[in-house]
Amino acid sequence: MRPFDANGNFHPDTGGMSELRRRAVRGAGVTVFSQGVSLAVHIVATVILARLLLPADFGVVAMVAAFSLLLTSFAGFTEAVLQRSEMDRLLASNLFWISISIGVFLTIGFAVSGPLMVRFYGDPRVVWIAVALSFQIFLSSTSILHLALLKRAMRFSLVSANDIVARTAAVVVSVSLAFAGWGYWALVAGVLAYPLSRSIGAWYLCRWVPSLPRRAEGTVVAMRFAINVYGRFSIEYLAQNMDNVLVGWRFGAQPLGFYKKAYDLFALPANQLVRPLSDVAVSGLSRLKENPDQYKRYFLRALAVTALVGMGIGANLTLVGHDVIRLLLGPRWAQSGRIFTLLGPGIGLMFLYATHGWIHLSIGTADRFFRWGILELAVTGLLFILGLSWGPEGIAAAWTVSFGILTIPAFWYAGKPIQFGTAPLVATVWKYVLASALAGSVSALLIHTFQPFVTVSGSLGAFVRIAVDSTLFMALYLAGVVLLHGGLAPLNRVGRLLREMVLSQGLQKPAPAGAGIGRPASPAVFTLPKEETSATAGR
């Protein structure tokens, strides 16, 4: 894609409302499909690396990555590009050089911080890991504007393909080096391979070479917006990684390794679905902010689908998560399964909570988003400190409680500038919450009653239990949804959406001249302490 015309204006256009909706649905379809592929890559990597490396190997890398990832995401630049009504070459070039400058500064600063982390953790290995991972910061800064321009043009198929290639490259590097006996350095190499591959792909797909920085209208406004978003992201990131830091500091590398794998499964559904769709949602909703009624209607429809999927996945994984960990990682990771049992109930709430950020970013209230993050950090941090006495299990329970406390107030605060109260939001989701709670409770009772009679053990037993328990729960959950809604309307809505996603891939209309998405030119997640996050996800 060539994002700018001869006059330097951003020329890919999404057309009218019907075309906007079609491309948003298409982008969602491509993103969901690509995340399915990424999930398959993630599972393969997890299965192999969990058997080649020790829990302590994952833990020592997580100690350092807990700090480095805060500096690699450059949250705010993407959102500034997506949210602005106008974008030109000069403004994009200025933002590019600002991001590069920040990347160089943070790379040097993080490289020399290793001795401080040694003193904090008491583990001398982290000093050289910090030096190596510092290059991840600079590599990430080189692709942020190119990827943002692709997303603004709603070329999500290109973005998704590039991400799959980058994640696959990271897996190949890590697995190869793990087989060669590199230990935790195999994970470090995979972390570096991901941003390097992604940056190469971004420059190839977005055919744009930034010009030298010059005075350009909108630079200060865009930077102010980006700073607010990054401030919100930084606070959110501290909340999300405070658990890693506390567990590593209080209990050491091995318990952190167990905890990290449990958290990876906890965050995986939202990372695979809600977070990747956030760019699609913000890009689409930003174009509806001048039409409040249509904006609210589209958001509630998206929220209903998110609730149906999220509450089902969350309750189901709570029932079978310990067996999923046993099947994928092996019996020596049983402690991760026990930790996950306390994380699982928060998955559905995490799906819902993540969408409140779509409101802030699409209507341009990044400053309010930042202020909400301060409250979020305070509540979550207090719960972590209270849970620390109960070990990693107490930290896991604190996550679930925090989402329960924050979700409704978060929607109230996000929707206040556009008079979007919580009543329609609660009315949209409560039936899905109740259906998942009832189906989960009945399934747990039946499983507890009849599972002792199942004699199959080992990995095969775990697989059988996952299949049987998941089938039982999903049947009860879907039946509860139908009964509470008085019909098949929710399922039909999801079915229509899925059909549109699939059909839009094969029946894409050629874009009219001058109104197209641009003329065509002819995670590694498994190693990170948390899945790489985007501020658009809301948490």
C-alpha positions as MATLAB code, in Angstrom:
seq = 'MRPFDANGNFHPDTGGMSELRRRAVRGAGVTVFSQGVSLAVHIVATVILARLLLPADFGVVAMVAAFSLLLTSFAGFTEAVLQRSEMDRLLASNLFWISISIGVFLTIGFAVSGPLMVRFYGDPRVVWIAVALSFQIFLSSTSILHLALLKRAMRFSLVSANDIVARTAAVVVSVSLAFAGWGYWALVAGVLAYPLSRSIGAWYLCRWVPSLPRRAEGTVVAMRFAINVYGRFSIEYLAQNMDNVLVGWRFGAQPLGFYKKAYDLFALPANQLVRPLSDVAVSGLSRLKENPDQYKRYFLRALAVTALVGMGIGANLTLVGHDVIRLLLGPRWAQSGRIFTLLGPGIGLMFLYATHGWIHLSIGTADRFFRWGILELAVTGLLFILGLSWGPEGIAAAWTVSFGILTIPAFWYAGKPIQFGTAPLVATVWKYVLASALAGSVSALLIHTFQPFVTVSGSLGAFVRIAVDSTLFMALYLAGVVLLHGGLAPLNRVGRLLREMVLSQGLQKPAPAGAGIGRPASPAVFTLPKEETSATAGR';
ca = [
       0.000    0.000    0.000;
       1.151    3.534   -0.823;
      -0.557    5.608    1.893;
      -0.074    9.139    0.511;
      -0.889   10.746   -2.811;
       1.325   13.113   -4.799;
       0.253   16.051   -2.612;
       1.171   14.236    0.598;
      -2.419   13.613    1.700;
      -3.556   10.284    3.091;
      -5.636    8.968    0.194;
      -7.012    5.521    1.169;
     -10.694    6.155    1.947;
     -13.278    3.916    3.592;
     -16.200    5.332    1.578;
     -19.765    5.687    2.904;
     -21.465    4.005    5.850;
     -22.248    0.746    4.052;
     -18.689    0.492    2.769;
     -17.331    1.333    6.222;
     -19.397   -1.430    7.790;
     -18.355   -3.934    5.125;
     -14.691   -3.190    5.613;
     -14.999   -3.239    9.390;
     -16.674   -6.662    9.243;
     -14.090   -7.848    6.757;
     -11.304   -6.572    9.007;
     -12.847   -8.371   11.975;
     -13.087  -11.592    9.965;
      -9.491  -11.421    8.811;
      -8.315  -10.584   12.317;
     -10.208  -13.449   13.955;
      -8.921  -15.895   11.344;
      -5.334  -14.714   11.740;
      -5.603  -14.937   15.501;
      -6.710  -18.537   15.093;
      -3.552  -19.204   13.119;
      -1.474  -17.343   15.710;
      -3.115  -19.412   18.435;
      -2.103  -22.606   16.653;
       1.471  -21.330   16.425;
       1.336  -20.356   20.099;
       0.106  -23.798   21.161;
       2.768  -25.626   19.157;
       5.481  -23.412   20.643;
       4.151  -23.832   24.174;
       3.938  -27.614   23.911;
       7.504  -27.906   22.604;
       9.217  -25.289   24.764;
       7.535  -26.427   27.990;
       9.213  -29.802   27.484;
      12.614  -28.466   26.424;
      12.987  -25.757   29.056;
      12.473  -25.479   32.803;
       9.883  -23.320   34.597;
      12.809  -21.295   35.962;
      13.925  -20.473   32.388;
      10.556  -18.888   31.677;
      10.613  -17.171   35.043;
      14.010  -15.473   34.694;
      13.108  -14.065   31.265;
       9.753  -12.905   32.623;
      11.569  -10.992   35.372;
      13.232   -8.754   32.800;
      10.465   -8.714   30.197;
       8.042   -7.466   32.851;
       9.909   -4.148   32.612;
      11.005   -4.138   28.959;
       7.544   -4.573   27.446;
       6.398   -1.318   29.003;
       8.912    0.433   26.759;
       8.298   -1.492   23.528;
       4.621   -0.953   22.739;
       4.748    2.816   22.074;
       1.047    2.989   22.822;
      -0.481    6.235   21.665;
       1.085    6.666   18.224;
      -1.188    4.092   16.599;
      -4.259    5.522   18.300;
      -3.276    9.080   17.291;
      -3.068    8.000   13.641;
      -6.369    6.093   13.786;
      -8.392    8.723   15.632;
      -7.441   11.847   13.663;
      -9.839   13.125   11.016;
      -6.963   14.182    8.739;
      -3.501   12.702    8.227;
      -0.736   13.792    5.833;
       2.828   12.789    4.999;
       4.516   15.539    7.010;
       2.601   14.750   10.192;
       3.249   11.018    9.813;
       6.963   11.679    9.248;
       7.196   13.812   12.370;
       5.499   11.115   14.439;
       7.850    8.502   12.968;
      11.001   10.385   13.967;
       9.608   11.131   17.401;
       8.938    7.409   17.945;
      12.445    6.506   16.717;
      14.050    9.067   19.027;
      12.105    7.751   21.992;
      13.093    4.207   21.019;
      16.806    5.010   20.954;
      16.661    6.810   24.299;
      14.746    4.006   26.015;
      16.967    1.310   24.493;
      20.083    2.859   26.003;
      18.380    3.495   29.330;
      17.109   -0.071   29.645;
      20.466   -1.603   28.652;
      22.217    0.096   31.579;
      19.469   -0.790   34.088;
      20.548   -4.415   34.444;
      22.499   -3.954   37.709;
      19.422   -2.385   39.336;
      17.349   -5.452   38.409;
      20.063   -7.722   39.821;
      19.792   -5.929   43.139;
      15.984   -6.125   43.060;
      15.682   -9.808   42.134;
      18.972  -11.097   43.530;
      19.621  -13.066   40.315;
      22.818  -12.137   38.360;
      21.480  -13.642   35.112;
      19.114  -10.741   34.535;
      21.877   -8.205   33.764;
      22.765   -9.664   30.365;
      19.160  -10.531   29.591;
      18.367   -6.829   30.101;
      21.108   -5.821   27.654;
      19.796   -8.245   25.028;
      16.125   -7.321   25.439;
      16.895   -3.610   25.219;
      17.217   -4.006   21.435;
      13.592   -5.129   21.354;
      12.638   -1.543   22.240;
      14.396    0.019   19.246;
      13.187   -2.669   16.825;
       9.591   -2.082   17.920;
       9.872    1.666   17.308;
      10.815    1.205   13.643;
       7.465   -0.281   12.562;
       4.860    1.521   14.652;
       3.928    4.252   12.115;
       3.899    1.928    9.108;
       1.550   -0.478   10.887;
      -0.632    2.414   12.077;
      -1.057    3.684    8.508;
      -2.052    0.203    7.337;
      -4.660    0.044   10.092;
      -5.970    3.525    9.296;
      -6.518    2.343    5.723;
      -8.256   -0.750    7.220;
      -5.754   -3.070    5.547;
      -6.109   -5.512    8.413;
      -5.432   -8.508    6.187;
      -1.904   -7.217    5.550;
      -1.346   -6.402    9.208;
      -2.561   -9.851   10.251;
      -0.450  -11.685    7.683;
       2.616   -9.766    8.774;
       1.951  -10.614   12.417;
       1.574  -14.339   11.659;
       4.886  -14.387    9.792;
       6.624  -12.541   12.638;
       5.249  -14.859   15.311;
       6.178  -17.924   13.278;
       9.725  -16.612   12.860;
       9.962  -16.081   16.627;
       8.766  -19.632   17.289;
      11.236  -21.143   14.821;
      14.128  -19.245   16.395;
      13.183  -20.131   19.986;
      12.464  -23.805   19.336;
      15.624  -24.259   17.254;
      17.825  -22.728   19.927;
      16.041  -24.637   22.702;
      16.803  -27.899   20.886;
      20.422  -26.742   20.670;
      20.536  -26.381   24.458;
      20.547  -22.592   24.766;
      18.178  -22.631   27.761;
      16.579  -19.292   28.576;
      18.586  -17.590   25.813;
      16.323  -19.393   23.339;
      13.401  -17.393   24.747;
      15.376  -14.141   24.572;
      16.218  -14.784   20.918;
      12.536  -15.414   20.136;
      11.561  -12.120   21.773;
      14.002  -10.251   19.522;
      13.065  -12.148   16.357;
       9.431  -11.026   16.576;
       9.851   -7.208   16.295;
      12.653   -7.594   13.739;
      10.515   -9.719   11.433;
       7.453   -7.526   11.972;
       9.371   -4.359   11.117;
      10.762   -5.815    7.899;
       7.260   -6.879    6.862;
       5.703   -3.506    7.776;
       8.157   -1.561    5.613;
       7.558   -3.944    2.714;
       3.760   -3.754    2.953;
       3.499    0.006    3.538;
       5.568    1.618    0.785;
       6.401    4.858    2.540;
       9.764    6.402    3.374;
       9.469    9.160    6.014;
      10.800   12.576    5.081;
      12.983   14.609    7.390;
      11.057   16.232   10.253;
       9.501   19.619    9.472;
       6.935   21.907   11.040;
       3.517   20.351   10.369;
       0.056   21.278   11.567;
      -1.346   18.848   14.109;
       1.965   17.505   15.428;
       1.526   18.990   18.905;
      -2.117   17.894   19.129;
      -1.268   14.356   17.979;
       1.600   14.145   20.469;
      -0.637   15.361   23.293;
      -3.159   12.660   22.432;
      -0.404   10.037   22.187;
       1.065   11.069   25.548;
      -2.305   10.688   27.257;
      -2.822    7.262   25.684;
       0.696    6.166   26.583;
       0.235    7.420   30.108;
      -2.931    5.346   30.361;
      -1.143    2.362   28.857;
       1.798    2.734   31.253;
      -0.477    2.711   34.272;
      -2.407   -0.214   32.830;
       0.844   -2.025   32.154;
       2.036   -1.499   35.714;
      -1.210   -3.010   36.956;
      -0.911   -5.949   34.563;
       2.728   -6.704   35.391;
       2.814   -5.832   39.066;
       1.812   -9.439   39.721;
       4.898  -10.749   37.870;
       7.179   -8.404   39.750;
       5.669   -9.277   43.145;
       5.715  -13.035   42.553;
       9.296  -12.940   41.209;
      10.481  -10.717   44.069;
       8.729  -12.615   46.867;
       8.884  -16.238   45.660;
      11.620  -16.494   42.967;
      11.939  -17.635   39.357;
      10.322  -21.078   39.563;
       7.011  -20.021   41.197;
       6.943  -17.116   38.720;
       7.318  -19.625   35.888;
       4.281  -21.562   37.140;
       2.276  -18.375   37.653;
       3.209  -16.985   34.245;
       1.933  -20.029   32.367;
      -1.369  -19.887   34.252;
      -1.689  -16.186   33.407;
      -0.823  -16.866   29.766;
      -3.858  -19.155   29.486;
      -5.982  -16.630   31.404;
      -5.091  -13.765   29.047;
      -5.003  -15.840   25.867;
      -8.717  -15.638   24.890;
      -8.867  -11.846   25.206;
      -5.489  -11.435   23.535;
      -6.597  -13.591   20.616;
     -10.010  -11.958   20.146;
     -10.711   -8.662   21.922;
      -7.323   -6.984   21.688;
      -6.759   -7.604   17.956;
     -10.318   -6.426   17.201;
      -9.756   -3.215   19.136;
      -8.045   -1.477   16.213;
     -10.964   -2.482   13.976;
     -13.493   -1.208   16.531;
     -11.740    2.111   17.190;
     -11.189    2.738   13.487;
     -14.883    2.123   12.751;
     -16.420    3.831   15.793;
     -14.258    6.940   15.295;
     -16.140    7.560   12.065;
     -19.512    7.341   13.859;
     -18.824    9.726   16.745;
     -20.770   12.536   15.039;
     -23.893   10.334   15.018;
     -24.520    9.390   18.697;
     -27.523    7.124   18.106;
     -25.762    5.073   15.461;
     -22.586    5.011   17.541;
     -24.413    3.591   20.577;
     -26.300    1.045   18.489;
     -23.145   -0.287   16.853;
     -21.270   -0.400   20.157;
     -24.043   -2.329   21.926;
     -24.156   -4.865   19.112;
     -20.414   -5.398   19.416;
     -20.719   -5.640   23.199;
     -23.457   -8.294   22.934;
     -21.295  -10.501   20.719;
     -18.315   -9.946   23.037;
     -20.418  -10.954   26.069;
     -21.787  -14.084   24.391;
     -18.322  -15.292   23.407;
     -16.418  -14.070   26.460;
     -18.714  -15.403   29.170;
     -18.865  -18.782   27.431;
     -15.112  -19.097   27.026;
     -14.429  -17.883   30.572;
     -16.742  -20.304   32.350;
     -15.687  -23.208   30.145;
     -11.974  -22.636   30.748;
     -12.613  -22.400   34.482;
     -13.959  -25.951   34.301;
     -11.265  -27.461   32.066;
      -8.278  -25.111   32.377;
      -6.266  -27.359   34.697;
      -6.635  -30.221   32.216;
      -5.688  -27.928   29.305;
      -2.450  -27.033   31.099;
      -1.770  -30.692   31.900;
      -2.376  -31.709   28.288;
      -0.248  -28.948   26.751;
       2.579  -28.605   29.250;
       2.779  -31.981   30.981;
       2.299  -33.143   34.582;
       5.165  -31.120   36.057;
       3.119  -27.934   35.453;
       0.247  -29.048   37.732;
       0.771  -26.041   40.011;
      -0.075  -23.760   37.073;
      -3.384  -25.585   36.768;
      -4.255  -24.867   40.400;
      -3.400  -21.192   39.942;
      -5.512  -20.984   36.789;
      -8.616  -22.260   38.591;
      -8.666  -18.939   40.471;
      -7.998  -16.861   37.348;
     -10.631  -18.495   35.139;
     -13.771  -16.803   36.511;
     -12.323  -13.406   35.546;
     -11.952  -14.190   31.828;
     -15.505  -13.271   30.855;
     -15.361  -10.034   32.846;
     -12.019   -9.238   31.217;
     -13.699   -9.495   27.793;
     -16.335   -6.961   28.853;
     -13.945   -4.638   30.656;
     -11.617   -4.426   27.663;
     -14.266   -2.781   25.491;
     -14.638    0.346   27.633;
     -11.381    1.589   26.110;
     -13.033    1.574   22.673;
     -15.308    4.395   23.865;
     -12.495    6.561   25.213;
     -10.310    6.243   22.137;
     -13.007    6.514   19.484;
     -14.491    9.730   20.915;
     -11.059   11.215   21.658;
     -11.136   11.336   25.475;
      -7.621    9.975   26.010;
      -7.162   12.277   29.015;
     -10.115   10.646   30.797;
      -8.769    7.229   29.783;
      -5.496    8.146   31.502;
      -7.215    9.307   34.682;
      -9.268    6.134   34.870;
      -6.044    4.152   34.641;
      -4.801    5.754   37.850;
      -7.857    4.472   39.709;
      -7.473    1.062   38.077;
      -3.846    0.834   39.208;
      -4.741    1.793   42.772;
      -7.530   -0.796   43.069;
      -5.606   -3.614   41.400;
      -2.385   -2.876   43.301;
      -4.205   -2.907   46.637;
      -5.792   -6.254   45.810;
      -2.395   -7.695   44.809;
      -0.847   -6.615   48.093;
      -3.746   -8.160   50.019;
      -3.467  -11.402   48.026;
       0.314  -11.738   48.337;
       0.006  -13.459   51.707;
      -1.650  -16.405   49.941;
       1.150  -16.772   47.401;
       0.655  -16.874   43.592;
      -2.854  -18.238   44.184;
      -3.769  -15.080   46.108;
      -2.505  -12.886   43.265;
      -4.584  -14.909   40.801;
      -7.743  -14.442   42.864;
      -7.030  -10.695   43.065;
      -7.247  -10.450   39.250;
     -10.743  -11.914   39.190;
     -11.933   -9.660   42.012;
     -10.482   -6.546   40.343;
     -12.448   -7.081   37.126;
     -15.608   -7.629   39.143;
     -15.141   -4.351   40.993;
     -14.080   -2.149   38.053;
     -16.205   -3.192   35.055;
     -19.456   -1.261   35.612;
     -17.774    1.922   36.961;
     -15.412    1.853   33.953;
     -18.341    1.922   31.499;
     -20.075    4.669   33.462;
     -16.972    6.867   33.356;
     -16.168    6.158   29.687;
     -19.698    6.898   28.473;
     -20.323   10.026   30.545;
     -19.129   12.563   27.893;
     -21.685   11.217   25.373;
     -24.468   10.458   27.894;
     -24.004    6.727   27.400;
     -25.277    5.410   30.721;
     -24.703    1.967   32.210;
     -28.358    0.869   31.987;
     -28.242   -0.142   28.280;
     -24.860   -1.779   28.838;
     -26.085   -3.877   31.766;
     -29.270   -4.729   29.869;
     -27.125   -5.988   26.986;
     -24.861   -8.332   28.987;
     -26.634   -9.548   32.146;
     -28.351  -12.505   30.517;
     -25.056  -13.853   29.209;
     -23.464  -13.476   32.648;
     -26.345  -15.316   34.313;
     -26.405  -18.058   31.678;
     -22.669  -18.731   32.087;
     -22.918  -18.771   35.894;
     -25.841  -21.215   35.897;
     -24.352  -23.466   33.221;
     -20.976  -23.452   34.958;
     -22.459  -24.320   38.349;
     -24.579  -27.182   37.006;
     -21.655  -28.502   34.938;
     -19.311  -28.394   37.938;
     -21.852  -30.322   40.027;
     -22.291  -32.998   37.357;
     -18.533  -33.250   36.768;
     -17.862  -33.620   40.500;
     -20.532  -36.338   40.733;
     -19.606  -38.467   37.731;
     -15.922  -37.827   37.004;
     -14.624  -40.233   39.680;
     -16.037  -43.024   37.515;
     -13.756  -42.024   34.592;
     -10.719  -44.300   34.783;
      -8.628  -42.922   31.899;
      -5.511  -41.162   33.222;
      -2.569  -39.203   31.838;
      -2.763  -36.979   28.765;
      -5.486  -39.114   27.202;
      -7.605  -38.719   30.316;
      -7.089  -34.960   30.261;
      -8.188  -34.851   26.615;
     -11.308  -36.933   27.306;
     -12.275  -34.749   30.259;
     -11.788  -31.558   28.238;
     -13.977  -32.857   25.417;
     -16.768  -34.186   27.645;
     -16.838  -31.294   30.107;
     -16.715  -28.653   27.353;
     -19.528  -30.299   25.417;
     -21.673  -30.477   28.551;
     -21.049  -26.848   29.472;
     -21.580  -25.424   25.988;
     -24.881  -27.280   25.613;
     -26.117  -25.904   28.935;
     -24.778  -22.402   28.245;
     -26.353  -22.039   24.814;
     -29.620  -23.429   26.162;
     -29.526  -20.842   28.957;
     -28.857  -18.017   26.486;
     -31.797  -19.091   24.320;
     -34.151  -19.401   27.303;
     -33.194  -16.057   28.854;
     -33.534  -14.232   25.527;
     -36.757  -16.015   24.637;
     -35.449  -17.240   21.303;
     -32.490  -17.739   18.994;
     -31.896  -14.046   18.260;
     -28.412  -13.858   19.933;
     -27.190  -16.980   18.151;
     -28.650  -15.830   14.843;
     -26.880  -12.488   15.245;
     -23.532  -14.182   15.711;
     -24.283  -16.536   12.833;
     -25.027  -13.634   10.483;
     -21.867  -11.867   11.572;
     -19.756  -14.958   10.914;
     -21.318  -15.399    7.485;
     -20.587  -11.770    6.631;
     -16.983  -12.210    7.751;
     -16.553  -15.272    5.551;
     -18.434  -13.922    2.522;
     -16.657  -10.578    2.657;
     -13.380  -12.402    2.126;
     -14.494  -14.046   -1.097;
     -16.854  -11.377   -2.437;
     -14.815   -8.260   -1.870;
     -15.833   -5.606   -4.355;
     -13.174   -3.775   -6.313;
     -12.753   -0.280   -4.893;
     -13.676    2.595   -7.190;
     -10.867    4.752   -8.445;
      -9.783    7.295   -5.885;
     -11.872    5.745   -3.103;
     -10.083    2.483   -2.483;
      -8.008    1.354    0.407;
      -4.929    2.134   -1.611;
      -3.565    0.566   -4.743;
      -1.926   -2.814   -4.168;
       1.823   -2.870   -4.792;
       1.407   -5.761   -7.379;
       2.637  -12.244   19.830;
       7.064  -14.138   20.462;
       3.928  -14.140   22.514;
       4.728  -17.331   24.359;
       7.857  -15.847   25.845;
       6.436  -12.611   27.157;
       5.245  -12.017   30.721;
       1.976  -10.789   29.321;
       0.706  -10.892   25.776;
       1.851   -7.760   24.003;
      -0.850   -5.267   24.751;
      -2.459   -2.356   23.022;
      -4.058    0.512   24.812;
      -7.094    0.077   22.632;
      -7.889   -3.034   24.530;
      -8.750   -1.027   27.592;
      -6.706   -3.071   29.988;
];
